[in-house]
Amino acid sequence: MKRRKWVGETVKRRRGETERGRNGEKKKLTDSPIPRFPDSPIRFQTGFSLLEVMVAVVVLGFGLLAIMHLFPIGLRASKISQDTTTASFLAQQKIEGLKNVTFTGGGFADGVTTEGYDPPIQITVDKVTYSYPGFKRVTTIQTKEADEPILKRITTEVFYKPYGGERSVKLVTLRTNYKKTMKK
């Protein structure tokens, strides 16, 4: 009875001995440090060559390099979005602040006010002052009717400079002196 050879078991062979292959053909055995197992599928497997590994590393490197070029684009878009949101907040904050000023008060006279860039816009909320460098806010108040100042147009435009170019957010609202309109 022929002894079965297990995977990983080395079998002593003498030079010149023959063994039957998978298809029944005779094969000559040689002394080699690598054991041969005719019945095992491991016999036909080979590893990667150094050239194949180097080519795979280069291909992966180019793929990672292409992905790495997308990160600055995403960061730039995120910064522009953040600046646009801040500019919208600053414009809305100014318009909301003008709602609390009396219609005939000194803070509500026709004209243009500019604040920001140098020194920066500063907003105080609950005794905490927030500074917004890099933003400029221009507020224009215009009376719509020359005879009777019932309606005023408030335009607030906030400018900011993301990555060299200048952008702006513009909000426009109308305010009326509703007490005067109700008397008529």
Buried (B, 14 or more C-beta within 10 A) or exposed (E): EEEEBEEEEEEEBEEEEEBEEEEEEEEEBEEEEEBBBEEBEEBEEEEEEEEEEEEEEEEEEEEEEEEEEEEEEEEEEEEBEEBBEBBBBBBBBBBEEBEEBEBEEEEBEEEEEEBBBEEBBEBEEEEEEEEBEBBBBBBBBEBEEEEEBBBBBBBBBBBBEBEEEEBEBEBEBEBEBEEEEEEE
